[in-house]
Amino acid sequence: MLSNRVLLFSLRSRSTLRTFASTSSFWNAGLVTPKVNYEEKYAEKLQQRARERGKSVEDLHTELKEKEKQRRLQTLQEASSPSSGASESPLVTKPSPSTPPAASNTPAAAARKDSSPVKPLSNIFNVDKILQSPHTPEQISILWRAYHGSRSGGTGRGYLCAALPVETYEKMLDVASKYPRFVIPVPRENAEVEGNPNEPAYEFYLMEWGFHGPPPEPVTNSDLFAQHRPSSNPQTSTILFTPLQEYKLRTSFATPYLVLTHYTDLAKSHGLVLLRGEITPSAATSSPSAGANADEGRFMLSQQDAQLLAIHVQRFYLWNEGSEERATLLKAFHETPGEFKWEELLKHTDFTP
C-alpha cells in the first residue's frame, strides 16, 4: 500500500475518478482544492496594485506565476549542483593554461545576463571547441550522449539526454505555447488501489512548460569583435514534472522531480536542439517517488519513469498523422475540461502489450 501522499487511480474504478473530479479544482489554474476565494477577498487590493503598476489583475497573476516557476527551477538547480559539477568531463568548458584570463569572459562561455534560471549551455558543453572545427549534427549528438553517459560514475543515472532536429522542436514549441500544462500518469505495478487490489494503479504528474527567450548565437574566441546581431534561435524552454498530489499540497513550493531543458544555442548554426533531463536528487526533498527503487534511491524518480515522462512530451506535443486523439485530449484539458476523459488519457499512456 502506498503512502497517502501518492495519488493513485484505478483504470476501471469510475467512482474514484468521479470523486477526484468533483473535489479537485485543477482544471483551472492552480491545481489546488480551494478553501478560501482569495480573489474575492482581496479583489480591491489587487485592483489597486494593478492600477499602481499600470497592469491588469490578470497580468499580475501571470507575472507572479512566472516568478514562482523560476524560483522553483532555481531551487532545484542549486540542490542538484553538487552532483553536476563541471569537472567530471573533458567536454565541460575549462580554461586552458595557455588561454589568457580574459578568455573565460568570452561570449561563448559567458552566462546569460537576463533573468533566465536556466544554466547556460556553455557551462555544460564546450561550445567553443564545437565551433572551432566543423561538426555535423550527428557528431554533436554523439558527444552530447557520451558526456551524459559519463556522469554519476559512468552510469549516467540521474540524467536524460537527446538531440532533436530544430524543426521537431519548433513544432512542439508552437503547441506548448498554447497548451503549456498537462498531466501524465505513470503506472505503479507494485502499488495497490485502496479497496481494489487487483486494479492497476497510477501516479499522476503535472507537467509545466516554461519559456526563457532565445539564447544568443554562440561565437568562438576568434569572433570576439564580431558585430552583435539579434538571435535567430528559437526560445529555450524547460518542462517541470511534479507529482500532482505533491503540487496540490505545496503548490508553488512543490519540488519538481524531473526537469527537462531544451538548449537551442546550436539551432541556427547546426539545426540541432539539445535536450537535457535532470532527475532531482533525493536530498532535495524527503518523499521519493513510489517508482524509485533501491538502486536509484538517491533520486526522486527511477530512470525508467523519467524516460517515460520524457517520451510522453513528444507523444502529446508533436502533432502529426495518427496523433489526433492525443491532440484532442490536450486541447480538452485546457479548453473544455468538463469533457476531459481520464479513461482516454490512460489508453494513450499505457505501453503494456
Backbone torsions as a table, in degrees:
resi	resn	phi	psi	omega
1	MET	NA	131.6	-179.5
2	LEU	-79.8	161.3	174.4
3	SER	-62.7	155.5	178.2
4	ASN	-64.3	-14.9	-179.9
5	ARG	-74.7	-15.6	-178.5
6	VAL	-95.8	128.2	-177.4
7	LEU	-91.5	115.6	-175.1
8	LEU	-116.3	145.8	179.8
9	PHE	-131.2	145.4	173.8
10	SER	-96.8	138.8	-179.2
11	LEU	-63.2	-37.9	-176.0
12	ARG	-110.3	3.2	179.9
13	SER	-84.9	82.3	-174.7
14	ARG	-65.4	-30.1	179.8
15	SER	-64.6	-37.6	177.5
16	THR	-62.5	-43.5	-179.3
17	LEU	-65.2	-39.8	-179.3
18	ARG	-67.0	-40.4	179.6
19	THR	-62.2	-44.1	-179.4
20	PHE	-64.9	-43.0	-177.7
21	ALA	-63.9	-32.5	-176.5
22	SER	-83.1	-21.1	-176.8
23	THR	-105.4	-10.4	-177.1
24	SER	-103.2	144.1	176.3
25	SER	-110.0	25.2	-175.3
26	PHE	-73.0	-9.6	179.8
27	TRP	-60.5	-37.1	177.2
28	ASN	-101.9	173.0	-171.2
29	ALA	-54.6	136.3	173.6
30	GLY	119.6	-41.3	-177.4
31	LEU	53.2	38.9	-178.7
32	VAL	-128.2	136.7	176.8
33	THR	-68.0	117.9	-173.9
34	PRO	-72.4	136.3	174.1
35	LYS	-114.1	-38.5	179.2
36	VAL	-131.3	136.3	176.2
37	ASN	-83.5	89.6	-176.2
38	TYR	-69.2	-27.9	-179.8
39	GLU	-64.2	-40.6	178.0
40	GLU	-71.4	-41.1	-176.2
41	LYS	-63.1	-39.6	-176.4
42	TYR	-112.6	23.8	-175.6
43	ALA	-57.8	-44.0	-177.1
44	GLU	-65.0	-42.4	179.8
45	LYS	-66.7	-39.6	178.5
46	LEU	-62.7	-44.1	179.7
47	GLN	-64.4	-38.5	178.2
48	GLN	-64.3	-44.4	179.0
49	ARG	-63.9	-38.9	179.5
50	ALA	-63.3	-42.2	179.1
51	ARG	-64.6	-40.0	179.9
52	GLU	-61.8	-34.5	-176.9
53	ARG	-97.7	1.6	178.0
54	GLY	68.0	32.5	-179.0
55	LYS	-130.3	168.4	174.6
56	SER	-88.2	164.9	177.5
57	VAL	-62.4	-37.1	178.2
58	GLU	-62.9	-38.5	177.9
59	ASP	-63.0	-38.9	178.4
60	LEU	-64.4	-41.9	177.7
61	HIS	-60.5	-46.3	-178.8
62	THR	-62.4	-43.1	-179.3
63	GLU	-63.0	-41.9	-179.7
64	LEU	-65.8	-42.4	179.1
65	LYS	-61.8	-40.5	-179.5
66	GLU	-67.3	-39.7	177.7
67	LYS	-63.7	-41.2	179.5
68	GLU	-66.1	-38.2	179.1
69	LYS	-64.6	-42.2	178.8
70	GLN	-67.0	-36.6	178.0
71	ARG	-64.4	-41.4	179.0
72	ARG	-63.7	-42.3	-179.8
73	LEU	-65.9	-41.0	179.1
74	GLN	-64.5	-40.5	178.5
75	THR	-62.2	-41.8	179.3
76	LEU	-64.3	-42.8	-178.9
77	GLN	-65.8	-36.7	177.5
78	GLU	-66.5	-36.9	-179.6
79	ALA	-69.3	-32.8	-177.0
80	SER	-93.8	-3.5	-175.2
81	SER	-61.6	-34.5	179.2
82	PRO	-62.1	-28.3	-178.7
83	SER	-93.2	0.9	-178.4
84	SER	-126.6	34.7	-179.7
85	GLY	-62.4	151.8	-173.6
86	ALA	-81.5	1.6	-175.5
87	SER	-91.8	2.3	-173.3
88	GLU	-87.3	-14.2	-174.2
89	SER	-139.5	143.2	176.8
90	PRO	-69.0	-11.2	179.0
91	LEU	-78.6	-13.8	-179.7
92	VAL	-76.5	144.0	-178.6
93	THR	-64.7	122.7	175.0
94	LYS	-134.4	138.1	177.9
95	PRO	-69.0	133.0	177.8
96	SER	-79.6	148.7	178.2
97	PRO	-55.8	-29.7	-178.3
98	SER	-88.3	-3.5	-177.8
99	THR	-86.7	130.4	178.4
100	PRO	-63.6	151.0	-177.0
101	PRO	-54.1	-33.0	-176.9
102	ALA	-65.3	-18.0	-176.5
103	ALA	-65.2	-26.2	-179.2
104	SER	-69.6	-11.7	178.9
105	ASN	-105.5	18.9	-179.8
106	THR	-71.8	158.0	-179.2
107	PRO	-58.0	-30.6	-177.6
108	ALA	-66.9	-30.2	-175.1
109	ALA	-108.6	-7.3	-175.1
110	ALA	-74.9	144.6	176.2
111	ALA	-72.4	153.1	177.2
112	ARG	-65.5	145.1	-174.6
113	LYS	-98.9	5.2	176.9
114	ASP	-89.8	-165.2	-175.1
115	SER	-92.4	13.5	-177.9
116	SER	-63.1	132.2	177.9
117	PRO	-83.8	1.5	-175.3
118	VAL	-79.4	132.2	175.3
119	LYS	-64.3	128.6	-177.3
120	PRO	-60.4	145.5	178.7
121	LEU	-59.0	-35.2	-178.4
122	SER	-66.6	-15.5	174.4
123	ASN	-80.8	-11.8	-177.9
124	ILE	-111.8	-42.6	-170.4
125	PHE	-120.8	141.7	178.7
126	ASN	-80.5	81.5	-176.3
127	VAL	-63.4	-35.1	-177.8
128	ASP	-60.5	-41.6	178.8
129	LYS	-67.6	-34.6	177.4
130	ILE	-61.9	-39.0	-176.3
131	LEU	-81.8	-22.5	-176.4
132	GLN	-71.3	-24.1	178.3
133	SER	-137.2	152.7	-177.0
134	PRO	-62.1	131.3	174.8
135	HIS	-132.2	131.9	175.1
136	THR	-80.0	160.7	175.7
137	PRO	-56.5	-35.8	179.1
138	GLU	-64.8	-40.6	179.2
139	GLN	-66.5	-41.0	178.4
140	ILE	-64.3	-40.2	178.4
141	SER	-61.4	-41.6	178.9
142	ILE	-64.3	-43.1	178.7
143	LEU	-63.9	-40.2	179.9
144	TRP	-62.7	-44.7	179.6
145	ARG	-69.2	-38.1	179.8
146	ALA	-64.7	-39.3	179.5
147	TYR	-60.7	-49.8	-177.8
148	HIS	-71.3	-29.3	175.8
149	GLY	-67.5	-19.9	-179.4
150	SER	-86.0	-7.3	-177.5
151	ARG	-75.3	168.1	178.4
152	SER	51.2	49.8	177.6
153	GLY	68.7	27.5	178.6
154	GLY	87.6	2.7	179.6
155	THR	-92.6	-22.5	-177.6
156	GLY	75.8	2.6	-177.7
157	ARG	-64.2	142.9	179.8
158	GLY	92.1	-3.3	-177.2
159	TYR	-134.9	148.9	169.3
160	LEU	-125.1	154.7	175.8
161	CYS	-155.7	154.6	176.8
162	ALA	-165.3	164.4	174.9
163	ALA	-125.2	125.7	-176.1
164	LEU	-112.6	141.7	169.3
165	PRO	-61.1	141.6	-175.4
166	VAL	-61.0	-31.2	179.2
167	GLU	-64.0	-40.3	178.6
168	THR	-63.7	-44.8	-179.1
169	TYR	-63.7	-41.9	-178.1
170	GLU	-65.4	-33.2	176.1
171	LYS	-65.0	-45.0	179.0
172	MET	-66.2	-38.5	-179.1
173	LEU	-62.8	-38.4	179.2
174	ASP	-63.4	-42.3	178.7
175	VAL	-68.7	-43.1	-177.2
176	ALA	-64.1	-31.6	179.2
177	SER	-65.3	-25.2	178.6
178	LYS	-93.5	-32.7	-175.8
179	TYR	-132.3	76.3	-170.7
180	PRO	-79.9	-6.2	-178.9
181	ARG	-126.6	149.1	175.2
182	PHE	-162.6	172.4	175.9
183	VAL	-124.2	141.9	-178.5
184	ILE	-126.7	125.3	176.5
185	PRO	-86.1	139.0	176.3
186	VAL	-116.4	123.9	-178.0
187	PRO	-65.2	144.9	177.2
188	ARG	-123.0	90.7	-172.4
189	GLU	-66.3	-31.7	-176.2
190	ASN	-95.6	10.1	-179.7
191	ALA	-103.6	158.8	178.1
192	GLU	-118.8	141.5	174.3
193	VAL	-85.0	126.1	-176.5
194	GLU	-58.5	126.1	-179.6
195	GLY	83.8	-3.9	-179.0
196	ASN	-151.6	70.4	-172.0
197	PRO	-64.4	-16.9	-178.3
198	ASN	-90.8	-5.1	-178.1
199	GLU	-86.5	144.6	176.7
200	PRO	-67.3	143.4	-177.4
201	ALA	-112.3	151.8	-179.1
202	TYR	-138.5	148.0	171.0
203	GLU	-113.2	128.0	-175.6
204	PHE	-94.8	139.5	178.7
205	TYR	-119.1	132.8	172.6
206	LEU	-84.7	128.2	175.3
207	MET	-111.3	135.5	-177.8
208	GLU	-131.3	122.5	174.6
209	TRP	-81.4	144.2	171.6
210	GLY	-130.0	143.0	-175.9
211	PHE	-120.3	131.4	-168.6
212	HIS	-126.3	21.9	175.8
213	GLY	78.6	160.3	-179.1
214	PRO	-76.1	137.6	175.1
215	PRO	-76.6	155.8	176.6
216	PRO	-65.4	150.2	176.9
217	GLU	-69.0	126.3	-174.5
218	PRO	-68.0	148.2	175.8
219	VAL	-130.2	158.9	179.6
220	THR	-87.0	172.5	177.7
221	ASN	-57.9	-32.5	-178.1
222	SER	-75.4	-9.5	-179.2
223	ASP	-105.5	28.1	-174.2
224	LEU	-58.6	-32.4	-174.6
225	PHE	-103.5	16.1	177.3
226	ALA	-66.6	144.2	-177.6
227	GLN	-67.5	132.6	-179.8
228	HIS	-69.2	133.9	178.0
229	ARG	-127.8	148.7	176.3
230	PRO	-57.9	140.7	-177.6
231	SER	-69.0	137.3	174.7
232	SER	-105.6	10.0	176.7
233	ASN	-75.1	151.4	172.9
234	PRO	-69.6	171.1	-179.2
235	GLN	-64.9	142.7	165.8
236	THR	-73.0	144.3	-179.7
237	SER	-140.1	156.7	174.0
238	THR	-127.6	155.9	173.5
239	ILE	-131.1	121.1	177.8
240	LEU	-99.0	133.6	175.8
241	PHE	-115.2	118.1	-178.4
242	THR	-128.5	134.0	175.5
243	PRO	-53.8	132.8	-174.8
244	LEU	-59.4	-40.6	179.6
245	GLN	-65.6	-38.5	176.9
246	GLU	-62.3	-41.7	180.0
247	TYR	-67.0	-38.3	179.4
248	LYS	-65.2	-32.9	-179.1
249	LEU	-78.9	-39.1	-170.9
250	ARG	-115.8	-5.5	-178.8
251	THR	46.9	-123.6	-173.5
252	SER	-69.9	-10.3	178.6
253	PHE	-92.4	-0.4	179.5
254	ALA	-68.2	142.2	179.9
255	THR	-89.4	123.5	174.8
256	PRO	-66.8	140.7	-179.3
257	TYR	-87.2	-20.9	179.7
258	LEU	-145.7	136.8	174.9
259	VAL	-125.6	123.0	173.6
260	LEU	-102.7	133.4	177.4
261	THR	-122.8	129.4	175.4
262	HIS	-100.6	111.5	178.2
263	TYR	-91.8	122.0	-175.1
264	THR	-108.9	14.6	-176.8
265	ASP	-57.5	-33.7	-176.0
266	LEU	-102.5	13.4	-177.5
267	ALA	-64.3	-46.3	-178.3
268	LYS	-73.0	-42.5	-174.0
269	SER	-79.1	-32.2	-174.4
270	HIS	-129.3	1.3	179.0
271	GLY	65.3	32.2	-170.9
272	LEU	-134.6	139.4	172.4
273	VAL	-118.1	127.4	-176.6
274	LEU	-97.0	125.4	179.2
275	LEU	-101.2	131.0	177.1
276	ARG	-127.9	127.4	176.3
277	GLY	-113.2	134.2	178.8
278	GLU	-124.2	119.5	176.6
279	ILE	-86.2	134.1	-176.6
280	THR	-65.4	129.4	174.2
281	PRO	-63.0	145.9	-177.0
282	SER	-64.7	-19.2	177.7
283	ALA	-66.7	-20.6	-177.3
284	ALA	-76.9	-17.3	179.0
285	THR	-154.0	172.2	-170.4
286	SER	-110.8	5.4	-176.0
287	SER	-132.1	85.4	178.9
288	PRO	-60.0	153.6	177.7
289	SER	-62.4	152.5	178.7
290	ALA	-63.0	-19.2	-179.1
291	GLY	-88.9	-6.8	-179.6
292	ALA	-78.2	114.8	-177.0
293	ASN	-86.2	178.6	-175.2
294	ALA	-62.7	-34.9	-177.6
295	ASP	-67.6	-27.4	-177.9
296	GLU	-117.0	26.9	-173.2
297	GLY	-63.1	-16.5	180.0
298	ARG	-84.1	3.5	174.9
299	PHE	-121.3	152.9	-176.9
300	MET	-73.3	-20.9	178.8
301	LEU	-129.5	151.1	170.5
302	SER	-74.5	158.3	178.6
303	GLN	-60.0	-38.4	-178.3
304	GLN	-65.5	-43.6	179.5
305	ASP	-66.0	-38.8	178.3
306	ALA	-62.9	-42.0	177.9
307	GLN	-64.2	-38.1	179.6
308	LEU	-63.5	-43.6	178.2
309	LEU	-63.1	-41.6	-179.7
310	ALA	-65.1	-38.7	178.9
311	ILE	-62.0	-38.9	-177.1
312	HIS	-69.5	-22.6	174.8
313	VAL	-58.6	-48.2	-179.6
314	GLN	-69.7	-36.2	-178.6
315	ARG	-63.9	-36.0	-175.7
316	PHE	-100.1	-17.6	-176.2
317	TYR	-112.6	-9.4	174.2
318	LEU	-102.8	97.7	-175.3
319	TRP	-86.7	124.8	175.8
320	ASN	-152.8	-170.5	-179.0
321	GLU	-62.4	127.4	-179.2
322	GLY	99.2	-6.6	-178.1
323	SER	-106.5	15.3	-174.0
324	GLU	-61.2	-41.2	-177.8
325	GLU	-67.9	-38.5	178.6
326	ARG	-68.3	-38.2	176.8
327	ALA	-63.0	-38.9	178.4
328	THR	-62.9	-40.2	178.1
329	LEU	-63.4	-44.2	-179.9
330	LEU	-63.3	-42.9	178.3
331	LYS	-64.1	-42.9	-178.2
332	ALA	-63.4	-35.8	179.9
333	PHE	-58.4	-33.8	-178.5
334	HIS	-96.8	-42.9	-168.9
335	GLU	-92.5	-40.3	-178.5
336	THR	-134.8	69.9	-175.2
337	PRO	-58.5	-26.6	178.4
338	GLY	-65.6	-21.3	180.0
339	GLU	-97.6	0.3	-179.2
340	PHE	-70.9	129.2	-175.4
341	LYS	-112.6	116.1	177.6
342	TRP	-62.9	-36.7	-179.9
343	GLU	-60.3	-39.9	179.5
344	GLU	-68.1	-38.3	177.9
345	LEU	-60.7	-43.3	-179.5
346	LEU	-63.9	-33.1	177.8
347	LYS	-63.1	-35.2	-174.6
348	HIS	-92.2	0.5	177.6
349	THR	-120.9	10.9	-179.2
350	ASP	-102.0	114.9	-179.4
351	PHE	-99.5	7.1	-179.4
352	THR	-73.0	144.1	-177.9
353	PRO	-67.3	NA	NA
